[in-house]
Amino acid sequence: MNLAEHVLQAGLAVPDKLAMSVLGLSRADRWSHARLRRAVLGTATGLLQAGLAPGDRLLMRLGNNPGFPVTYLGAIAAGIVPVPTSPMLTAPEIGRIAAAIRPAMIVADQGIALPDHPAPVLPAARLADFAALPPAGFAQRDPDDLAYIVFTSGTSGQPRAVCHAHRAILARRMMFDGWYGLTAQDRLLHAGAFNWTFTLGTGLMDPWTVGATALIPAEGVAPEQIPLIASRHGATILAAAPGVFRRMLRAEWRPWAGLRHGLTAGERLDPGLRRDWQARTGTDLHEAMGMSECSTFLSGSPARPAPEGTAGFPQPGRRIAILDDGGAPGPGPGILAVHRSDPGLFLGYLDQPEETAARFRGDWFLTGDLAEATPEGAIRTLGRADDMMNAGGFRVAPGEVEDALSALPDAGDVAAAELPVGPGTSIIAAFWTGPATAEAMRRQAEAALARYKQPREYIRLPALPRTPTGKINRRALRDLHSRAQHDTHRKDRP
């Protein structure tokens, strides 16, 4: 099989139908299914002619434009392994990723940070010429062969390369009814950037797999403007992180005929936000839970909405369990786990067999999330078993932020923690003990970390709270901040 062939197959029956439209406020870049297929297979030819061979790794440093999904699928079609990355990553960050995957080539837009790596750089400007080349054939692979690599951060603070097989596309079909309610007639608008796996999967590949239409806001379109373009272009489903839906609701607009519902993932859906959306639109928001190592596996759906306060139900075909301390399945509380047989589960972390093995208990992959089941079978999540932070839908390890800030000579001891600042909203905060100023800490973060990883609040402490074993006590940090806010509010009262 070939993942890219599976994605593009339905488009053969509807070659002139709109496959993708990148929507600006005054114009749209429209792609038919036939144009998309030609561009993908021409790009496959171009990558092979540029010197790549099946099995080589292609590091993608592309902006938010159609070249991103075309290059991604073109590489997979040719048997090349794409590694999509965020254009927001700094040179040191992308350097660590390049060192881990050892790419044979880097494809890059102008102005995006590149690693100090000997791999040749293919300018993105050449991709337009590739699209017109004769089409390559789809390289046939075993379903368990490596198709693509995405990156996540582990609790150590170091990025980890998550390897996925061609079979991962088969697991996505479980979402069509278990989450989306997706049909070939839908026009699904996703508000995320092309490089986000949520956008690549939910916003692009899944609509194309059923012959539907994918709509993507152009760069520069603000979340508050999305309802305008969505109504203008007849979007039937909206997909975005909860924060984007929250910003949409701040703007003045009226729901349009044809809007069926919204889809959200990346961070917890606040029940209040869901109720506000329902009141404004008369439609529901359906949340899904997944991770870099596995496609979404828990969700609400039009056919079975999630009871308030839960993440929904296991999607049809998924084997999900809540394991107690002894590894026995039960109602919880316990660790949420996915069975090894799930086709959407990763192959492992690149060159990290011990790290991979540590995530399994027998035949169960441990997600790291604490959960419990309700009597009706819905799953209520209770937070992370580790200290991973969630910044606007991006998972960030405290250690990665701490390592970057500790490089400042006057930082002293440094810690990072996620702090709640409102219903369903949280930020990354940095705590430090040295004489460095908050402005110096902020400049250090801006130089070393992508924007979404940078702390939004800086708090100096005389000493960091620690556990009896000497580890940073992040819960105590959150409690300190909460008490400080409470004391401030008390002082402000007349």
LINJOLIN-V760818 format. One record per residue. N is the residue number from 1. PHI is phi in radians with two decimals (999 if undefined). Layout:
<<N/PHI> <N/PHI>>
This chain:
<<1/999> <2/-2.47> <3/-0.97> <4/-1.13> <5/-1.09> <6/-1.08> <7/-1.14> <8/-1.61> <9/-1.09> <10/-1.12> <11/-1.15> <12/-1.07> <13/-1.40> <14/-2.34> <15/-1.07> <16/-1.60> <17/-1.25> <18/-1.18> <19/-1.66> <20/-2.61> <21/-2.40> <22/-1.64> <23/-1.76> <24/-1.66> <25/-1.29> <26/-2.15> <27/-2.63> <28/-2.41> <29/-1.71> <30/-1.80> <31/-2.21> <32/-1.37> <33/-1.09> <34/-1.17> <35/-1.10> <36/-1.06> <37/-1.09> <38/-1.07> <39/-1.15> <40/-1.11> <41/-1.30> <42/-1.17> <43/-1.13> <44/-1.04> <45/-1.07> <46/-1.09> <47/-1.14> <48/-1.17> <49/-1.18> <50/-1.30> <51/2.02> <52/-1.37> <53/-2.20> <54/-0.91> <55/1.67> <56/-1.17> <57/-1.82> <58/-1.99> <59/-1.42> <60/-1.75> <61/-2.14> <62/-2.06> <63/-1.44> <64/-1.48> <65/-2.54> <66/-1.03> <67/-1.06> <68/-1.14> <69/-1.17> <70/-1.14> <71/-1.17> <72/-1.02> <73/-1.25> <74/-1.08> <75/-1.09> <76/-1.10> <77/-1.01> <78/-1.47> <79/1.48> <80/-1.48> <81/-1.75> <82/-1.38> <83/-2.21> <84/-1.24> <85/-2.42> <86/-1.30> <87/-1.17> <88/-1.33> <89/-1.12> <90/-1.40> <91/-1.03> <92/-1.08> <93/-1.16> <94/-1.27> <95/-1.13> <96/-1.16> <97/-1.16> <98/-1.08> <99/-1.12> <100/-1.33> <101/-1.70> <102/0.89> <103/-1.19> <104/-1.41> <105/-2.78> <106/-2.15> <107/-1.85> <108/-2.51> <109/-1.38> <110/-1.14> <111/1.55> <112/-1.69> <113/-1.01> <114/-2.04> <115/-1.41> <116/-1.46> <117/-2.51> <118/-1.28> <119/-1.08> <120/-1.14> <121/-1.85> <122/-1.68> <123/-1.12> <124/-1.07> <125/-1.04> <126/-1.35> <127/-1.11> <128/-1.08> <129/-1.22> <130/-1.03> <131/-1.03> <132/-1.62> <133/-1.29> <134/-0.99> <135/-1.23> <136/-1.42> <137/-1.47> <138/-1.36> <139/-1.24> <140/-1.46> <141/-2.31> <142/-1.20> <143/-0.94> <144/-1.58> <145/-1.29> <146/-1.13> <147/-1.92> <148/-2.75> <149/-2.25> <150/-2.13> <151/-1.99> <152/-2.33> <153/-1.85> <154/-1.54> <155/-1.15> <156/-1.30> <157/1.61> <158/-1.69> <159/-1.06> <160/-2.11> <161/-1.48> <162/-1.74> <163/-1.65> <164/-2.09> <165/-1.65> <166/-1.04> <167/-1.13> <168/-1.00> <169/-1.16> <170/-1.19> <171/-1.19> <172/-1.15> <173/-1.11> <174/-1.15> <175/-1.45> <176/-1.00> <177/-1.71> <178/-1.28> <179/-2.43> <180/-1.32> <181/1.19> <182/-1.38> <183/-2.28> <184/-1.14> <185/-1.51> <186/-1.33> <187/-2.12> <188/-1.67> <189/-1.78> <190/-1.93> <191/-1.56> <192/-1.55> <193/-1.27> <194/-0.98> <195/-1.31> <196/-1.28> <197/-1.08> <198/-1.06> <199/-1.26> <200/-0.98> <201/-1.45> <202/-1.18> <203/-1.47> <204/-2.20> <205/-1.09> <206/-1.19> <207/-1.03> <208/-1.14> <209/-1.07> <210/-1.79> <211/1.40> <212/-1.59> <213/-2.01> <214/-1.82> <215/-2.01> <216/-2.29> <217/-1.10> <218/-1.21> <219/-1.02> <220/1.75> <221/-1.36> <222/-1.37> <223/-0.93> <224/-1.13> <225/-1.64> <226/-1.07> <227/-0.99> <228/-1.09> <229/-1.28> <230/-1.12> <231/-1.21> <232/-1.12> <233/-1.88> <234/1.21> <235/-1.11> <236/-1.75> <237/-2.35> <238/-1.93> <239/-2.29> <240/-2.99> <241/-1.21> <242/-0.93> <243/-1.06> <244/-1.23> <245/-1.07> <246/-1.09> <247/-1.22> <248/-1.02> <249/-1.22> <250/-1.32> <251/-1.53> <252/-1.60> <253/-2.84> <254/-2.00> <255/-1.09> <256/-1.94> <257/-1.11> <258/1.79> <259/-1.17> <260/-1.66> <261/-3.07> <262/-2.05> <263/-2.14> <264/-2.42> <265/-2.81> <266/1.78> <267/-2.73> <268/-1.09> <269/-1.46> <270/-1.22> <271/-0.96> <272/-1.13> <273/-1.12> <274/-1.06> <275/-1.14> <276/-1.12> <277/-1.14> <278/-1.05> <279/-1.16> <280/-1.30> <281/-1.89> <282/1.30> <283/-2.09> <284/-1.80> <285/-1.90> <286/-1.94> <287/-1.62> <288/-2.32> <289/-2.12> <290/-2.66> <291/-2.85> <292/-1.03> <293/-1.39> <294/-2.69> <295/-1.10> <296/-1.01> <297/-2.32> <298/-2.08> <299/-2.94> <300/-1.56> <301/-2.68> <302/-0.99> <303/-1.34> <304/-2.60> <305/-1.04> <306/-1.24> <307/-1.03> <308/-0.99> <309/1.54> <310/-2.12> <311/-1.55> <312/1.87> <313/-2.07> <314/-1.01> <315/-1.17> <316/-0.94> <317/1.69> <318/-1.54> <319/-1.90> <320/-2.09> <321/-2.50> <322/-1.99> <323/-1.75> <324/-1.42> <325/-1.08> <326/-1.58> <327/1.53> <328/-1.59> <329/-1.19> <330/-2.97> <331/-1.37> <332/1.59> <333/-1.12> <334/-3.06> <335/-1.52> <336/-1.25> <337/-2.42> <338/-2.09> <339/-1.21> <340/-0.99> <341/-1.35> <342/-1.09> <343/-1.14> <344/-1.51> <345/-1.34> <346/-1.13> <347/-1.34> <348/2.59> <349/-1.49> <350/-0.99> <351/1.02> <352/-2.31> <353/-1.10> <354/-1.22> <355/-1.08> <356/-1.12> <357/-1.06> <358/-1.18> <359/-1.50> <360/-1.99> <361/-2.19> <362/1.13> <363/-1.64> <364/-1.97> <365/-1.47> <366/-1.56> <367/-1.30> <368/1.56> <369/-1.72> <370/-1.45> <371/-2.70> <372/-2.55> <373/-1.70> <374/-1.53> <375/-0.99> <376/-1.51> <377/1.69> <378/-1.30> <379/-1.94> <380/-1.83> <381/-1.50> <382/-2.10> <383/1.90> <384/-1.42> <385/-1.34> <386/-1.92> <387/-1.94> <388/-1.00> <389/-1.82> <390/-2.14> <391/-1.92> <392/1.05> <393/1.72> <394/-1.69> <395/-1.44> <396/-2.26> <397/-1.46> <398/-0.97> <399/-1.06> <400/-1.18> <401/-1.18> <402/-1.11> <403/-1.09> <404/-1.16> <405/-1.31> <406/-1.17> <407/-1.21> <408/-1.28> <409/-0.97> <410/-1.69> <411/-1.27> <412/1.25> <413/-1.31> <414/-2.25> <415/-2.47> <416/-2.25> <417/-2.65> <418/-1.53> <419/-2.09> <420/-1.25> <421/-2.17> <422/3.09> <423/-1.03> <424/1.26> <425/-2.20> <426/-2.52> <427/-2.31> <428/-1.59> <429/-2.10> <430/-1.92> <431/-2.10> <432/-2.58> <433/-2.03> <434/-1.46> <435/-1.37> <436/-1.01> <437/-1.39> <438/-1.08> <439/-1.15> <440/-1.14> <441/-1.08> <442/-1.12> <443/-1.10> <444/-1.08> <445/-1.10> <446/-1.12> <447/-1.38> <448/-1.96> <449/-2.25> <450/-1.05> <451/-0.94> <452/-1.22> <453/-1.62> <454/-1.32> <455/-1.05> <456/-1.75> <457/-2.45> <458/-2.18> <459/-2.29> <460/-1.53> <461/-2.22> <462/-1.17> <463/-2.78> <464/-1.47> <465/-1.20> <466/-2.33> <467/-1.37> <468/-1.01> <469/-1.58> <470/1.66> <471/-1.39> <472/-1.10> <473/-1.63> <474/-1.25> <475/-1.09> <476/-1.13> <477/-1.08> <478/-1.11> <479/-1.17> <480/-1.04> <481/-1.13> <482/-1.11> <483/-1.17> <484/-1.11> <485/-1.11> <486/-1.09> <487/-1.13> <488/-1.11> <489/-1.09> <490/-1.14> <491/-1.15> <492/-1.34> <493/-1.24> <494/-1.24>>
